[in-house]
Amino acid sequence: MPKQIQKSQRLRNNEYYDTQKLFDGLYERSLKGEFFTNLMKIIGSEDNIRLAYRNIRNNGGSNTAGVDGCTIENVRKFSESEFIEKVKSKLKWYKPKAVRRVEIEKYPGSGKYRPLGIPTIEDRIVQQCILQVLEPICEAKFHDKSYGFRPNRSCENALAQANSYMYAGKLHFAVDVDIKGFFDNVDHSKLIKQIWALGIRDKKLISIIKEMLKAPIKMPSGEIVYPTKGTPQGGILSPLLSNIVLNELDWWVQSQWVEIPTKHEYSCKDSKMNMLKKHTKLKEMYIVRYADDFKIFCRSYAVAARVFHAVKQWLKERLRLDISEEKSKITNLRKQYTEFLGIKMKIRKKGKKYVTTSHMTDKAITKVTRNLILQVGEIQTAKNKKDRYAQVQKYNSMVMGVHNYYSMAVLVSQDCARIARQVNCVMKNRLGKDLKSRKQIERMKKRKKRKGRNYAETKIIINKSIVERYGASEQLRFLDGFAIAPVGYTKMRVLMKKAQVVNKYTHEGRSKIHKMLKLDLSVVRKLLEASSHDESIQFIDNRISRYVAQNGKCYITGKLLQYGEIYCHHKTSKKGDDSYGNLVVVHRDIHKLIHANNQKEITYYFGKYGKYINLEKLNKLRKAINNYEIKENVLDNSNAK
């Protein structure tokens, strides 16, 4: 999928498929505390099913086969009517197939593995249908300081909030509670009760969720296991279900301090907090949670100790979850680091005040160093120059990924310098004389031919992203002319807290996420409604993507298309190839011109659209279907007429 249509894609999809108003309505009703007893009608609607396909089609996991050996490629072959009927039938009498269990190494060479469940592609589509409807209902009820697996929230937002409590809030004690095997130990009966409490009271839907939770697991050995607890990691619905479980914890912590009822109604939250501090003995506490990883910030050790024991007991009695004693602790942030999402943070004194400082965790540094060294080995053993270039590109993407994420740490430059010392040493030993600096290459280019080699022809291959990010760095190195991103060249970025108004289920919130479409969405809707049920679900979906990507304009003329003028052309006549790359949207008359081989017909269309036609693009499409090229003089003659 092209970059221009990746951003906020899921949100765009809601708009294309005319479901946004429906989801907005569910969100608003949930805010008001309404109950939902007829959700299966929405889940099984044609628009919701089409949307599920669109949201799941380019997911990396959709190309991984379940126990039946099927992937998204098998689904793409279905006509729209066949696909919709299959999903509706599945929802009517839902019985999930076994989940394929695989063990994934946490990172190369670690020797530690985490289990991952892979449902069949049919079950993943059903889960996506359910997720789309449940998400707005749950979002209205979820706590604001929960950031994991939620739309428009990220690790950065969670870390920014934690930093705010430490620095601005002067809360220098952190309660770290590690839930032992959270995803594997979720109590099913408790989860169902929590779903019911959120207002989701469609009994048919509840029974489907129960079936999902009890789906048999096919182990790598071939053994079939029937789970009695837990939410399988890898399922599309599992992240939402895990948030439902821990949402109760979020609000319980909130009720102990922030939301505690008072006789007087305070218009300002700060005024209420000041009153509670001065006139009560309540325990001040604030939670920040990302999935099952959470911290509770307190002002003193005494309060933190009481909170620690209270949370431990509450998790055991209320959610039936145990904690890991070894990993759970109270941290004095003025003396020790606390780890959160791969970053370790503490408070240090600077002059008369305290400021936050942060690093990559030691575990993260070890992991990154190991992965980069292994990738250097892949570069060294590359089969040929083309393969070497591919491995260098992979190495560069790994480096940029590290910089993009860990730049959230204040002292990330020190950590990356530490990584660079080890990685560069290995790189120098393994790649030897082939590794050159920019200055070395420039000197080589100036030399004359020596020992049968033409150094003057030495090229530097450096892509735009590397130039923009690392072009000024003296640490930049080249291998056979390929630019290698310097892992030690980076700096921190300011953490961004989530703006309260950002919300994909309100008009105001969406305006903060992305610019509103200039396209007439009624045209998109008409294209969907006018689709032939014999056309593949892939073609119908990709036609919408092409129309939007071209901003509703003809590929050849650049003119805005009216609904009746739109035609989706296959670039090649290859049967069954409805992929995005093989489609282009043009004017119906231009489509006739692409296929025309009669000179009179060609002259007619050039006379009608001549001054707008891009001849190069037109001939490219004509050549793709083995039609002859149109000479430029045809266009000149048409314009003359």
N, C-alpha and C positions, 0 to 999 in steps of 0.2 A: 504494500500500500504506500503511495507517495506521501512524502513528509507533510505536504500542504493539507492533507485531510486526516492526519493522525491526531493533531491537537484537539483535545476535548471531544474526541470522536464519539464516545458513548453518549455524551450529551447531545451532540448533533443527531445521532441516530434516533433518539427519542423524538426530535423535532421532525425528522424526515418521515417517520412512521406514524405521526399524528398521535403519539402516546403521551406527550409531555403534559398536556392538560389533565389527562387521566391520572398520571402520577402526582401532579401538583394537588389534585383533589384528594387523593389518598393521604398525602402528607398533611394537608389542612384539616381533614377529618380526624386524623390521628392526634393532632395537636389539641383538638377540642375534646379528646377522650372518647370518641365514638368506637363502637364495636364493629367488627367486620365479619359477617356471616356468609357472604356469597362471593368469595374471592376466586373460586375455581372458574367462574364464568369469565373473569378478566384474564386469568392465567391461560385459559384455553382459547382465548380469542385469536383470530387470524393475525391481527396486527402485532400482538405480543409474541406470537410464535415466529413471525418474520423477523421481528426485532431480535429475538434470541439467537437466531441464525447469524444475523449481522454482527452481533456483539461477540459471538464465539468463533467466528470463521477464521480470524487471523490470530487467535490465541495460540501461542506455541504449543500448549498442551493438546490442542485439537488434532494435531498430527501424530499424537501418541496413541497407539491402539490399546483398547481394553482387552478383556478376556475373549471377546468375539472377533478380534483382529481387525475391526473397522476403525477408520479415521474420518475426518471431515471430508476427505476426498470421495468417500463412498456416499456421503450425504449430498454432495454437490451435483451428483448425477440425477437426482430425483427431480421430477417436475414440481412446480410449486404446489399443485393440488395434492400430489402424492406425499410430499413432505409434510404439509399441514395435517393431512388425514392421519399419517403415521404418528405424529406427536399427539394429536387429539385422542387417538386410540390408546396410546401409551398412558395418557393422563386419566382416561376413563377407568381402566383396569390396571392400575400401576403395580408392577412387581419388578423391582430393580434386579438387574443381573449382578453377578459377583463382581466385586472390586478387585482389580489386580494389584497385589502388593509388591512394591519394589523397594530395595534398600539403596538409598543414595548417600554416598560419602559426603560428609559435611564440607570437607575441602581436601584436595589431593594429598595423599600421604598421611592424613590424620589418623586413619584406622578406625574412625568413629562414623557411624551411620545413623541416618534418621529414616523412619518408615514413610513411605508415600503411597497413597491409594489412588489408583487410576480407574475411574468408572468407565463404562462403555460410552461411546459418543452419543448414543441415544439418551442415556441417563444424564449426561452432562447438559444436553439441550433442555431436558425436562427441568433440571436444577436451575438453569439459566432463566427459564420461563418463570419459575417460582421466585427466584431472587429479584427479578425486575419489579415484581409486584410487592414483595415484602419489604424491600429496601426503603421506599419512602415512608411506609408505616413505622418502621423501626427507627429511621433517622429522626423522626419527630419525638421519639421517646429516649433516644440515647443521650448520655451525658456529654457536656461540651468539652470536657477534658479527656475524652477518649479519642485516640487518633489512628489506631491501627485498622486497616482493612475498611476504611470508610471513604466515601467520595470527597475529593478536594481537601484531604488531610494527609499529612506525611510525617516521616521521621523528623524532618526539620521543624515542623510545627510543635511536635512533642518536646524536642530538645530546647526550642525557644521558650516554651512555657516553663520547663524545669529551670532553665537559666534565669527566667524572670522571678520565680519564687526564691531562688538562691540569692540573687543580687538585689533586685528591687524590694522583694518581700522580706529580706534578711532572715530567711528560714534556713538555718545552718545545720539541721539534723534531718537525715533521710532514712526512712524506714524501707528497707529492701526486703521484699517477700517473694521468694521463688516457689511457685506452685509446682509440685512434683508431677511430671508427665501430664500436664493440663489436658491436652487434646485427646489423650488416651483414657482419661478418667472422668470425663463429663458424665454426670448422672442423667440418663435419658428421661426418667420420670420427672425429675426436677426441671429439666429443660422444657419439656412439654407444658408444665405448669407456668413457666416464665413466658412462653409464647402466648399462652391463654391470657395471662395477666396484661400483656401488651395490647390486648384487644383483638388479637387474631383468633377468631372463634368459628372458623369454617371447619366443620368436623371432617369433611372429605380431605381438605388440605392437611389437617393435623394427622390423619391416618397415613397420608403419603409421606410426610416427614418422618413418622415412626418407621415406615418401611425402609426409608433411606438410611436411617440410623442403624437398622438391623440387617442391612444388606450383607450377605456373606462375603468373606474376604478370602481370595485365593492366594495363598502364600507362595513364595518363590519355589518351595519344595513340591508344590502341587496340592498341599493339604488345604482343605476348606475349613475356615474358622467362622463361627457365628458370634459376633460381638454382643456384649450385654451392656457396655458403656463406651463412652468416647465418641468424638466426631472425626471421621477419617480425614487426615491431612491430604489434600489433593482434590477433594470435592469442591465444586463451585460454591455450594451453599454453606460449607463448613466455617469459613471466616465470619459470616453473618451470625451463624448459630453460636459461635464462641463469644462474639460480642454481646449477644443476648444473655448468655450465662453470666458474664462479668459486669454487665450493665447494672445489675442489682448491687454489686460491690461499690461501684462508682457513686450511686445515689445514697447508699448507706453512709459512706464517708462524708458525702456532702451534707447529709442530715445531722451529722454530729457537730457541725460547726456552721458552715456557710448558710445552709437552709433551715437552721433551727428556728422554730416559730417564736415570735416575740409579741408582747401585748401591743406595742406600738408599731405601726406600719412605717417603714423607712423608705423614702424616695430614692436615697442614695445608699448603695451597698457598703461604701466605705464608712458611712456614719454608723451603720448597724454593726460592722466589724469593730469599730472603736468602742462602741458601747459594750459589746460582749467581752472585749479584752479588759476593760476597766471594772465592770460590775459583775462578772461571772467567773466561775472557776472551770469553765468548759475547756476541753482540750482543742487547741487550734491545730487544724490539719487540712492539707490540700493534696489531692491526688492528681497524678499525671499517668495515663495508661496508654500503652501501645500493645494491642493484643493481650497476651498473658504476662507481659513485662510491665510492671508498674512500680511507682515510687510514691510514698506519702511524705510530704515535707512538714516538719514541725519546728517550733521555735526553741525548744529546750530538750535536753536528754530525758528528763523525767516524763515529759509528755510523750516523747517518741517511744519510750519503754512501755508505757501504758497502751499506746496505739498498736505497737508491735504485737503484744499479747492479745489485745482485743481483736485485731484483724485475723490473727492465726486461729483463734477460737471461732470467730464468725465464719470463716471459710470452711472449717470443719463441720460446724453444726448446721449452717445454712445451705452451703453448696456441696457439702460432702467431699471436700477436696483437702488433701494433705499438702504440707509444705516441706521443702527440703531444708533441714536444719543447718546443713553445712553452707548453703548458699544464701540463707536469710540472715540479716543482721541489721544493726543500727549503726549509721555512719556519721561521725562528727566531720562535717564538710570543711571545717577549718584545719583539720589535721590529716584527713584521709580522702582519697578519691572514691567516688561512687561511680559505678559503670552503668551506662544506659545506652542501648542501641549502638554498640560498638565504639562509644565515646566515653572516656573517663573524665569526671568533672570534680572540681573542688573550689573552695574559696581561699583566696590569699589576700593578705593585708598589703595595701598600697597607700602609703601615707597614713592618713587618719581614717580611711575607709577600706572596706573589703570589696574585691572584684572577683569575678569568676574566671577561672582558667581551665582549659580542657586539652586533652590529648587523645590520640587514638589509643585504644586499649592495647595492652601487651599481646593479647590473643589476636587482635586484628592485625597488628604489625607482623607477627609471626606468620599468620595466614597469607597476607598480601605478599610478603617476601618469598614465601615458599611457592606461591602460584606464579609469580613473575620469573623466578629462577627456573621453574619447570617449563615455562613458555620460552625462555632463552634456549633451553635444550631442544625444543621443537624447531626453533629457528636454525640452530646448529645442524640438525639432522634433516633439514628440508631436502627433498629429492632433486629439485631443480630451482631455477631462478624464480619461476612463477609461484611455486609452492613457498619459497622463502619470503617473497613479497606478501603472500597471504598470511604467513605466520607473523611477520613484522606488523601487519595491519591488526592482527588479533592482539599482539602485545600492546600496541598503541591504544586500542580500545580498552584494554584492561587498565592501563595507566590512567587514562582519562576517566574511567569509571571510579577508580580510587580517589582521584582528585575531586571529582564531582560530589562524591558522598562525604569523604572525610575532611573536606574543606570547612565543614561545620565546626571542627575543632579549632580552638584559638591558636594552638601551637602546632598545627598540622605540618608547617614547614620543617620544624625540627624532626618530627616523626618520619616524614618522607625523605629527609636527608639521611636519617638512620637506615631506612630501607635502601636508599640509593647506594650507600657505601657497600652493602653486601651484594646487591644485584649487579652493580657496575663492575665489581671485582670478578664475579662469575662471568659476566658478559665479555670482559677483556680477555680472560683466560680461555674461553671457549670459542670466541669469534676472532680473536687475535688481530692480525694485521689488516683484516678486511674491514674492521671498525675504524671509521675516520671522523675527525671533526670537520666543521665547515671550512676552517682555515686550511686544513690539510688538503681537502678536495680542491679548493681554489688554487692552491699552489700546484697541485697535480695537473690541473687544467692548463696552466701556463707553460708547463714543461713541453719540450719537444718529444718526439717519438724516442722511446728508449727500450731496448731489449725486446723489440717487436710489438710493444703495446702502445696504443695511441691514447695517452692520458688526456689529450685535448678533447676527446670525445666523451669523457666521463660526465655522466648526467646526474643531477640531483632530482629525485622524485619525492616531492613533498606536497601533501594535499592541503587544501584550504584550511581545514580545522586545525592542523598542526601549525601552520603559519600563523594563524590568528592567536593561538594560545601559547606557542612555545618559540615563535620566530625570533624573539629578542634574547633567548637564553643561550649562553655560551656552553651549556651542558648538552645541547642538541648534537646527536651523533648520527652517522650515516653508515649503512651497510649495503654495499653494491649500489650506492646512490639512493637507497631507501631511507627516508627520515625515521629515526627512532625517538619517540617522545621521552623526555627526561623525567624520570619519576621524582627526582629531587627538586623540581621547579614548580612550586605551587604556593598559594597563600590562602589564608582564611577568608571566609565571606560572612557577612552579618546575617545572623539567623532571623528568619521571618516568622512572626506569629501569625496564626490564622485569623483573618479578619472575621468578626462576628457575622457580618452581613452575607458572607460567601455561602451560598446554598444552591444546589442544583435543582431544588424543588420550589423555588420562588422566582418570580420574574426579576426582582431586584438582585437576588443572589446570583442568578445566571449572568446578568450583565457585568458582574465583577469577575466572572470566570472567562468569558470569551465575548468577542464582539458579535452582535446579533447579525444573522444572515441577511444579506441584501437580496437574496433570491426569493422569488415568490414560492413559498412552500406549498401553495395550492397546486402548482404545476407538478411538484414532486409527488403529491398525493394522487393526482390524476394519472401519472405514470404507473403508480402502483396498482390503482384500481383498474386500469386498462390492460394490465398484463394478461397474457394468455396463460391459462392454467397448464398448457403443454410446455411452456418455456421452463427451463431449469431454474431452480431457486438461486443458483449462482449467477445466471444471466440477469435476472430481475434485480438482484441485489447490486451487482456491479454496474448495471446501467444507471442506477441512482448515483453511485459513487462517481462515475464519469461525468454525468450531467452537472453535479455539484462542483467537481474539480475544475471543470471548464467554465464555471460561473454562469452556466446556462447559455453559453455561446457556441456557435458552430466552430468546429475545429479548423475548417478550411477558410471560411470568410471572416470569422471573428465577430459576426453579427449576432445579437441577442435573438434567441429562438422562442417563438410562440409555441404553445402546447401542440397544436396540430402540425407543426413543422419539424418536430423532433424525430430523428431516426438514429438508432444505435447500430453502427456498422461494425462487422467483424473484419479486422485487418487482414487476416488470412481466412481462407475458406475451409480450414481444418475443422472437420466435423467434431462437434462436442467441446470445442475450446471456447468456453465462456469466461475465461480468466480476465481479470481487470486489464492486463497489458494487451489483450487482443481486441479490446473494444474502444470505440471512439464515437462521440456524438456529433452528428452533422445534420444539416438541413436536408429534408427529403429530396429536394431537387439535386442537391450536391451528391447525395448517395447515387442517384441515377447517373450523374456525370462520372462518378468513379467507375461505374460498370459500363458506361457507353463506349461503343467502338464504331458507331456510325458518325461520320464527319458532320452531317447535317444536324444531328442531335447535339453533338459537342459544341458546334457553333452557336446553336440556339441558347444553351445554358451559359456559355461564355458571354453572349450578348446580354443576358439577363443579370448575371452576377460578376461579370468580368473584372470590374475595378476593385472588387473585394476579395477575389480568389487569390490564395497563396499557392502559386503554381508548384513550388517545391514540395509542399505538404501533399498536394493533390497527386502529383506523380509518384510520390512515395507509396501512397495507398493503392494507386493503380498498379504499380510494379508488384506489390505484395500479392495481388490476385492474378498476376501474370497478364495484365493488360498493358498496352503500349504507352509510352510517354507522350504527352502532349507538348509540342514545341512552343517556344515563347512567342513566335510570330502569330499563332492562333489568338493569343491574348491581345496582341497589338492590333490585329485586324478587327477583332470584336470591339475594342475600344474606339477604333477609328469610325466604325459604323455608328 
